[in-house]
Amino acid sequence: MVLATATQLSLTGLDQPREIIANPGKLYEQLKRTQTVFPQDLNARSTWEQIAENLKKYDQVLCVVNTRRDCYELFRLMPEGTIHLSALMCGEYRSAIIQKIKQDLDNGAPHAGAWIETKLSPCVDTGGWVAPHAGA
């Protein structure tokens, strides 16, 4: 049985979990397509303006923020063409946006864009820089 979950479960009778591939670390490196960059000082606050300027340096970037308000504050500072995703969007509309992103990536669009979303609601397959949370 293969059980996959993002949440650690407490199940009786499954006391002996084991890896199903020979070298998970090597496979992880082979499949790695993203880069997460953290600030040197995790306690230092950045302004939304600073984060927006950092995001603009990349052709493709996914930025996940904590709240809808954070998303709005950052989105208003980003260039035209920046995409916002939210779990509040109609599922069909959100799926259409994700499909467009995938098409742009598949077609090698030089500026496939920036995506800003609250939490990690939809799954977007991309590479890039993840911004730290900005100050209140």
C-alpha positions as a Markdown table, in Angstrom:
| # | Residue | x | y | z |
|---|---|---|---|---|
| 1 | Met | 0.0 | 0.0 | 0.0 |
| 2 | Val | 1.2 | 3.5 | -0.8 |
| 3 | Leu | -0.1 | 6.2 | 1.4 |
| 4 | Ala | 0.7 | 9.8 | 0.5 |
| 5 | Thr | -0.4 | 12.8 | 2.5 |
| 6 | Ala | 0.7 | 16.3 | 3.4 |
| 7 | Thr | -0.5 | 15.8 | 7.0 |
| 8 | Gln | 1.2 | 13.4 | 9.4 |
| 9 | Leu | -1.4 | 10.7 | 10.2 |
| 10 | Ser | -1.5 | 8.5 | 13.3 |
| 11 | Leu | -2.6 | 5.1 | 11.9 |
| 12 | Thr | -2.4 | 1.9 | 13.8 |
| 13 | Gly | -0.9 | -1.1 | 12.0 |
| 14 | Leu | 1.4 | 1.1 | 9.9 |
| 15 | Asp | 4.3 | 1.0 | 12.3 |
| 16 | Gln | 7.0 | 0.0 | 9.8 |
| 17 | Pro | 7.0 | 2.6 | 7.0 |
| 18 | Arg | 9.8 | 2.2 | 4.5 |
| 19 | Glu | 11.1 | 4.1 | 1.4 |
| 20 | Ile | 9.8 | 2.7 | -1.9 |
| 21 | Ile | 12.7 | 4.0 | -3.9 |
| 22 | Ala | 16.4 | 3.2 | -3.5 |
| 23 | Asn | 17.9 | 6.7 | -3.1 |
| 24 | Pro | 15.3 | 9.3 | -2.3 |
| 25 | Gly | 17.9 | 12.1 | -1.9 |
| 26 | Lys | 19.3 | 11.5 | -5.4 |
| 27 | Leu | 15.8 | 11.4 | -6.9 |
| 28 | Tyr | 14.9 | 14.7 | -5.1 |
| 29 | Glu | 18.0 | 16.4 | -6.7 |
| 30 | Gln | 17.2 | 15.0 | -10.1 |
| 31 | Leu | 13.6 | 16.2 | -10.0 |
| 32 | Lys | 14.3 | 19.6 | -8.4 |
| 33 | Arg | 12.9 | 22.4 | -10.5 |
| 34 | Thr | 12.5 | 25.2 | -8.1 |
| 35 | Gln | 14.7 | 27.3 | -5.9 |
| 36 | Thr | 13.6 | 28.7 | -2.6 |
| 37 | Val | 15.5 | 31.8 | -1.4 |
| 38 | Phe | 15.3 | 32.9 | 2.2 |
| 39 | Pro | 16.7 | 36.2 | 3.6 |
| 40 | Gln | 19.9 | 36.1 | 5.6 |
| 41 | Asp | 18.0 | 37.4 | 8.6 |
| 42 | Leu | 14.6 | 35.8 | 9.1 |
| 43 | Asn | 13.7 | 38.4 | 11.7 |
| 44 | Ala | 14.3 | 41.4 | 9.5 |
| 45 | Arg | 11.2 | 42.9 | 8.0 |
| 46 | Ser | 10.9 | 43.8 | 4.3 |
| 47 | Thr | 8.4 | 46.3 | 2.9 |
| 48 | Trp | 6.1 | 45.2 | 0.1 |
| 49 | Glu | 7.9 | 47.7 | -2.1 |
| 50 | Gln | 11.2 | 45.8 | -1.4 |
| 51 | Ile | 9.7 | 42.5 | -2.1 |
| 52 | Ala | 8.0 | 43.7 | -5.3 |
| 53 | Glu | 11.4 | 45.0 | -6.6 |
| 54 | Asn | 13.0 | 41.6 | -5.8 |
| 55 | Leu | 10.2 | 39.7 | -7.6 |
| 56 | Lys | 10.5 | 41.9 | -10.7 |
| 57 | Lys | 14.1 | 40.7 | -11.2 |
| 58 | Tyr | 12.9 | 37.2 | -12.3 |
| 59 | Asp | 11.2 | 36.1 | -15.5 |
| 60 | Gln | 9.3 | 33.4 | -13.6 |
| 61 | Val | 8.4 | 33.6 | -10.0 |
| 62 | Leu | 5.8 | 32.3 | -7.5 |
| 63 | Cys | 5.2 | 34.3 | -4.4 |
| 64 | Val | 3.0 | 32.9 | -1.6 |
| 65 | Val | 1.8 | 35.4 | 1.0 |
| 66 | Asn | -0.1 | 34.9 | 4.2 |
| 67 | Thr | -3.4 | 36.8 | 3.8 |
| 68 | Arg | -5.6 | 38.3 | 1.2 |
| 69 | Arg | -4.7 | 41.8 | 2.3 |
| 70 | Asp | -1.0 | 40.9 | 1.9 |
| 71 | Cys | -1.7 | 39.7 | -1.6 |
| 72 | Tyr | -3.6 | 42.9 | -2.5 |
| 73 | Glu | -0.8 | 45.0 | -1.1 |
| 74 | Leu | 1.9 | 43.2 | -3.1 |
| 75 | Phe | -0.2 | 42.7 | -6.3 |
| 76 | Arg | -0.8 | 46.5 | -6.6 |
| 77 | Leu | 2.9 | 47.0 | -6.8 |
| 78 | Met | 3.6 | 44.4 | -9.5 |
| 79 | Pro | 3.7 | 45.1 | -13.2 |
| 80 | Glu | 0.8 | 44.4 | -15.6 |
| 81 | Gly | 0.5 | 40.8 | -16.4 |
| 82 | Thr | 1.1 | 39.6 | -12.9 |
| 83 | Ile | -1.3 | 36.8 | -12.0 |
| 84 | His | -3.2 | 36.5 | -8.8 |
| 85 | Leu | -4.6 | 33.1 | -7.6 |
| 86 | Ser | -6.9 | 32.5 | -4.7 |
| 87 | Ala | -9.0 | 29.7 | -3.3 |
| 88 | Leu | -11.9 | 32.2 | -3.3 |
| 89 | Met | -11.9 | 32.1 | -7.1 |
| 90 | Cys | -14.4 | 29.9 | -8.9 |
| 91 | Gly | -12.7 | 26.5 | -9.4 |
| 92 | Glu | -13.3 | 26.6 | -13.1 |
| 93 | Tyr | -11.8 | 30.1 | -13.5 |
| 94 | Arg | -8.8 | 29.2 | -11.3 |
| 95 | Ser | -8.2 | 26.1 | -13.4 |
| 96 | Ala | -8.3 | 28.2 | -16.6 |
| 97 | Ile | -5.7 | 30.5 | -15.2 |
| 98 | Ile | -3.4 | 27.6 | -14.2 |
| 99 | Gln | -3.9 | 26.1 | -17.7 |
| 100 | Lys | -2.8 | 29.4 | -19.3 |
| 101 | Ile | 0.2 | 29.5 | -17.0 |
| 102 | Lys | 1.2 | 26.0 | -18.1 |
| 103 | Gln | 0.7 | 26.8 | -21.8 |
| 104 | Asp | 2.9 | 29.8 | -21.5 |
| 105 | Leu | 5.6 | 27.8 | -19.7 |
| 106 | Asp | 5.3 | 25.0 | -22.3 |
| 107 | Asn | 5.6 | 27.5 | -25.1 |
| 108 | Gly | 8.8 | 29.0 | -23.6 |
| 109 | Ala | 7.3 | 32.4 | -23.0 |
| 110 | Pro | 10.3 | 34.6 | -22.1 |
| 111 | His | 8.2 | 36.3 | -19.4 |
| 112 | Ala | 5.9 | 33.5 | -18.3 |
| 113 | Gly | 5.0 | 35.8 | -15.4 |
| 114 | Ala | 4.7 | 36.3 | -11.7 |
| 115 | Trp | 2.1 | 34.6 | -9.6 |
| 116 | Ile | 0.9 | 35.9 | -6.3 |
| 117 | Glu | -1.4 | 33.8 | -4.1 |
| 118 | Thr | -2.5 | 33.4 | -0.5 |
| 119 | Lys | -1.3 | 30.2 | 1.1 |
| 120 | Leu | -0.8 | 27.3 | -1.3 |
| 121 | Ser | -4.3 | 26.6 | -2.5 |
| 122 | Pro | -3.9 | 25.6 | -6.1 |
| 123 | Cys | -0.8 | 23.7 | -7.2 |
| 124 | Val | 1.2 | 25.6 | -9.8 |
| 125 | Asp | 4.1 | 23.8 | -11.3 |
| 126 | Thr | 6.8 | 26.4 | -11.9 |
| 127 | Gly | 10.3 | 27.5 | -10.8 |
| 128 | Gly | 11.5 | 30.6 | -9.2 |
| 129 | Trp | 11.9 | 32.7 | -6.1 |
| 130 | Val | 9.6 | 32.6 | -3.1 |
| 131 | Ala | 9.4 | 35.8 | -1.2 |
| 132 | Pro | 9.6 | 36.1 | 2.6 |
| 133 | His | 6.6 | 37.4 | 4.4 |
| 134 | Ala | 6.7 | 41.2 | 4.7 |
| 135 | Gly | 6.0 | 43.3 | 7.7 |
| 136 | Ala | 2.6 | 44.2 | 8.9 |
